[in-house]
Amino acid sequence: MSYLIFMKRLEDMDIVEERRAVARKIPYTSVFAGHEECRWSNWKNLPAEEMLPHVREVVFPFIKKLSNGEKSRFSEQMKDAVFIIAKPSLLQEAVSIFDRINITTGKQKTPQIEKENASLFRLMR
């Protein structure tokens, strides 16, 4: 399930970075450039029977390859990762729950959350 949280956070953080770039009037290339179908917002409302194969065959392989061209802790952890949600209804329910949670900008900023956000920013650059 943590991969689902990561998938949502990835888009949330990409939006934040894009807004910062616009405000600073600097160019920004989305982590999803060329992979718009992997955005949480593009697949979260698919019917369960379509969502599961899309996430398993398109989105999950995309996030496994995120490494910014370098060997990182994330790429090391993901190299043998397997998407194990097998039931479409379970995936749909989990996505529905995570979609209602503001994962990125919650008030509970802990050192762990800050560390994860920093790691995510490094992946996106």
N, C-alpha and C positions, 0 to 999 in steps of 0.2 A: 504493500500500500504506500510505502514511502516514495516509490517512484511516481505515483500519481500526484502526491504533494509536490514533488520536484517539477513535474510537468506543468502544473498550475503556476507555481512560483516562477518558473522560467519565463512564461509569458508576462506575468505581472511585473517582473523585474525588467524585462525588455521594454515594456511600456514606460516604466519609470525612467530608464536610461534614454529612451527616445525623447521624452518630454524635457529632460535635462539638456539634451543636445539642442533641441529646438530653442529653449530658453537662452542657451549660450551662443546660439547661432553657429554651431559647429556641425559638421557632417556626422551622420550616424548610420551604421549598417546594422540592421536587425539580425539577431542570431537566427531568425527564421527566414532570412533572405533566400529565396528559391525553395523554401519548404513551408509555405503558408499553410499547407494541409496539416502541419504538425502543431499549429497553434491550438491551445486548449479551447479557445472560443470557436474555432472552426469545427471541432468534432464533439464537443461536450453534449450537444443536443441530438446527436445521431440516435436512431433507434438502437436498442441494446444489441440486436443481432448484427448490426452494421458496425457499431462502435468497437466491439471486441476485436474483430479481425483488423480493423483500421489501426487501433492502438497497438496491437500485437505485431502487425506486419509493417506499419509505416512509422508511427510515432516512437515506439520503443527503440527500434533500430536507429532512428535519428538521434535520440538522446544518448544512446550508447556511444555514438561517434563524436559527441561534443568533447573537444579536447583543446581547441585553440591551437592545433598543430603541435602540441607538446605533450609529453607524458606527465600526467597530473595524477593526484590521488584519486580524483573522480574517474578518470579513464581507466586507472588500474582497478578500481572497485567495480566498474561496469563491464570490463572485458568478458567476464564469465557470467554476467547477470542473465537471468531468464525471467520472462514475464509469466507469472504463474497463475494469474487470475484466469480461471477456465470457464466460469459461468457468466454469460452476458448480463444477467440481472444483477449479479454482485458488482460487476464493474460499473454498471449504470447507477446503482445505489451509492457506491463509494464516490463517484464523480459528482453526483447530486449533493452529497454531504460536503465534500471539499469545496465545491463551487460556492457554497453559502458562507464559507469561512474566509475572512480576510487574512490570508497567510502571510503576505508580504509586509504589511504595515501595522501589524498588531501592536498593542501597547506593551506587551510583555517582551521587551527587548532584553534578552539575556546575552551573556558573552557567547554562548553557543549559537544563537540566532545571528548575532553580528558576524561571527566567524563563517557561518553558512552563507550569509549574504555576500561577504567578501569573496568567498570561493565561487559563488555563482557569478558575480561580476567578472572575475578573472576568466571564467569560461566564455562569457559573452563577448569578450574583447578579442 
